[in-house]
Amino acid sequence: MLAAWQVLVIAVAAVSAIAAWVWRVHGRRAALVMLAFSAASLLCVWIAYEVVPVESWRRGNLLRSLAVFALPGLAATAVAIALVLRGSTPRGRLLLPWRAWLYLACLWATPAVLLWVTQLAPFTTASVADVSFANSMWWAATSIGVYVAVPVLYAVTVRQRVRSYGLSLGFVKSEGILIALIAPVMIVLVWLVSADSRFQAVYPFYDYESGGDNAIVKLLLFEAAYGATFVALEFFFRGFLVFAGSPVLGIHAVPAMAFAYCLLHLGKPLPECASSLIGGLILGYVALRVRSIAAGVVAHLTIAWGMDAFVVGRS
């Protein structure tokens, strides 16, 4: 089991490698902005796990969540304003200022509202027999609803096409072979990590042992809904925040998204939280390159379903 400092050192090394690639492909400024967002993300992770108990950051409290996610929101706003002053946004300006503010508001408030709504856990033993299953399905349904509703409403409001938010299979032509090569490696890594007690205490989200005679059926139903939440999650983060954010932040929409995505994982095992920043950056740049979220969907489903299957198998 890696210590916190070891996890963070590995994360810093990975971020540095990504920054080197960004520098070569997108230029020095893009790499420096990415490093600034990443440093802020990892600083928040370190504080949340080593200084202030992570649960006191935001869980179960909407105002606290809004305060936490104001960090990537304010950072993205500063970058957007700087781009306007430099005249270096696409077409030399923001595509209508009100669109930019609406996008930045979505970047800030959506993850905070999602955390609050999904964790309401409205079902009790007085209302249902299997509380864990009911609340787990509530989490999945509300997650999908928020992740999908916000981009769709934004697209309708600013008259953009929802399909432009990475809803294509572009990766099949350009990245399919790469995904096929990486997937087995990911499965092996997930199998190794699933032996960690920190992950076994969290996954699966549904406590299938409370399901009684229908435990397997309920677990399969939950896993189907669980998979759908990751499709919706990729649509929001690697789709909406990256592609709708490009006219506002340019290439910097990727690290802004990754910052918010990392903070969403506070409360998960530390290795998962730190690695979410790395995954968010990689999948964001891949999505922007191939104009598709498909690679992220494949990667996320492989990790999510693999983790649950291995944890259940080990138990």
N, C-alpha and C positions, 0 to 999 in steps of 0.2 A: 504494500500500500504506500503510494507516494505521499510525502509530506506536502503541505501547502506551498512552501517555497519552491519545491521541486516542480510542482505543477505549473506555477507561475513562470519559472525559468524556461520550461519547455514552451509555454505559450509565447513568451517574449521572443524566443528563438524562431518559432514558426511565423510570428507576425513580421519579424525582421526579414525572413526569406520572402514573404509575400510582398513586403515593401520594396525589396530589390527588384522583383519582377515588375511591380507597378512603375517604379522609376524608369525602367528600361522601356516599357510599353507606352505609358501614359505621361511620363515626364516627372521632373523633380517635385513640382508643386503638388501633384496628385499623391506622390509617395509621402511627402511631409504631412499633408493633411490626414492621410490614412494613419500615419504613425501617431498623430496627435489624438485622433478619435480612439485609436486602439489603446494608447497610454491611459486615457481617461477611463476607458472601459475596465482595464485591468486594475487600475487604482480603486475603482468602485468595488470590484470583486474582492480585492485584498481587504478593504475596509469592512465589507459585509461579512467576510468569513473569519477575519483575524482580529478585528477591532470592535465593531458593533454587531451584536447577534443579527444574523440575516433576517430572521422573521420580524424584527422590529423595523425593517426598512419599508415594507409596503403591504404584506399579505393581510387581507381582510379589512383594509382601510383605504378608501378611495382617495381621500385627500393626500395621504402619505404616498400612495402610488403615483398620483399626479405630480407630486413634488419630485419623486425619483426620476420619472420619465421626462421631467422638464430639463434634465441634464442633456440628453441627446437632442431634445427639441431646441434648446437655447444654442447649443453648439452648431446645429444645422442652420439656425437663423443667422448666426454670426457669419457663417460661410456664405450664405445666400446674399447677405448685405455686402460682404466683401467682393463678391463676384459682380454685383451690380455696380459698385463703385469703380471696379477695374474694367467694366464693360466687357467681361470675358465669358458671360453666359452665352448659350446658343442664341444666335441672332443679335448678340450684343446687349440683350436685356432680358428681364424676366418676361415670360409669356403671360401678361396681365398680372399685376401685383396681387390682386385678390385671389387668384389661383394659387399663387405661392404661399400666401398666408393660410389658405385653406389646407394646402398640402402639409405645411408645417404643423398645423393644429392636429391633423390626422396622425402624423408621426409622433406627436407628443401624447395626445389623449387616448388614442385607441388601445395601446397596450395596457394602460392604467385601468381603463374601463373594462377591458377584457378580463384582467386578473380579478377585479372586484366581482363582476357578474358570474364568472365561472366558479368562484369559490364560495358562493352563497350557500351551497349545499342545503336546499330547501326541504329535502325529504328526511323524515325521522322515523323511528320505529313505530310511531303512532299512526303513520300514514301508509307505509309500505313494509313488506316483510323483509326484503333484501335492500337495506339502506345503501350499502356500498354500490350495488349495481345501479340503483336509481340515481344516486348523486354522481356516479361516474358517467352515466349517459347524459345527465344534465350538463356536466362539464364539457362533454364532446359536442352536444347540440348547440350550446351557447358559444363555444369556441368557433364552430363553423359559421354560425350566424354572424358574429362580429367580424370575423376575418373576411367574409364575403360581402356583407352589407356595406361596409365602409368604402371599399374600392368601387363597388357598383354605384353607390350614391354619388361618390366623387365624380365618376366618369359621366354620369347623367348631368350633374351640375355644371361641369366644365366642358361638356360635349366632346368627350373623348371616347374611343372605342374600348370596351372592356377587353376585347381580344388583344389589344395592343400591350396589355400588361403581361406579356410573356406566355400567352396561351397558344403556343404552337409546339410542334414536335421537331423544331430545328435541330435539337441535339442528336436526333437519330442519324443525320447525315454526317455531322462533324465531330460529335463527342460520343457516339454510341460505343465504339470500340474501346475508348478510354474507360467508360463506365463499366463495360464488361470485364475489363482487366482489374479495375479497382474494387468492384463489388466483392470478390472472394477475399481480398485483403481486409475489407471492412468487416465482413462476417467473422473472420478469425479474431480481429481486434475486439469486436463486440462480445464474442464468446469468452475471451480472456477477461475483459472488464466485468462481465456478468458474475464473476466469482467474487467480486468486491462486495463486502457486506453493505456498504453505503448504497450501492445500486439495488441490492436485493431488498433493502428496506423501503425502496421507493417504487419499484416496478414489480408486477403490473400495477397501474393505478387502481384497477378494480380488484378488490379482495375476493378472489374467486372461491376461496375456502368457505365463504359465507353463502354460497349459492345453492347449497343443498344438493338435491338430486339433479337439478338442472344446471349445475355449476359449469359444465363444459359448454353447453349451449349458450349460456349467458356470457361466458368468457369469449366465445367466438363472435357473438353479437357485439360485444364491447370492442373487440379487436378490429372489426369492420368499421365501427364508428371512429375508433382511434386512428385508423389509417386515413379516413376521410378528413380528420382534423389536420393532418400533416399536409394533405393536398391543399386545404384552405390556407394553412399557415404559409406554405410556399407561395401561394397566390398573393397573399398580403405582403410578405416581407421581400421575397426575391422578385415578385411581379409588380405589385402596385408601388411599393416604396422605392423601387429601383427605377422603373420605367416612367411612372408619373413624376418621380423626383428628378429625372434627368433634365427637364427644361428649367428646373429651379436650381439644382445643385450641380448639374453636369456629372462628371465621373465621381464627384464627392458624395453622390447619393448612396453609393455602396457602403463606405465606412459609416455614414450616418445611420443607415439601416442596421448595420452590424452592431453598432453601439446599443441601439434600442433592443435588438434581438438578444444581445448578451445579458442586458439587465432583466429581460423576461425570464431568464434562467436562474436568477437568484433564488436560493432555497433548494435547488437541485444539488446533487453531489458536486463538490468543488471541481473535479476534473471535467464534468459535463459542462458546468458553467463557463469555465475558462475556454474549453474547446469550442463552445458555441460561437465565440468571437471569431475563431479561426475558420470554422465552417461557414459562418455568415459571410465573411470576406470572400472566401473561395467561391462559394455558390453564387454570391452576388456578381462577381466579375465574370463568372462563366455565363450566368443568365444574360448579362449585358452583352456579352460577346456573341452568343448564339441566338439572342432574342427569344429565349424560352426558359421556362421554369422546370421543364421536364427532368433535367439532370438532378435538380434539387429534390424533386418528388421521389425519384428512384433512390437517391441516397438516403433520404429521410425514412422512407418506408423500410428500406433494408435494415437501418439501424434500429428503428422503433420496434418493428415486428421481431427482429432478431433478438433484441434485448429481452423482450417479454418471453419469447419462446425459450431462450437459454435459462432465464431465471426460473421459469416454471419447471423446466426440465431438471435443473439442479435441485429444486426443492422436492 
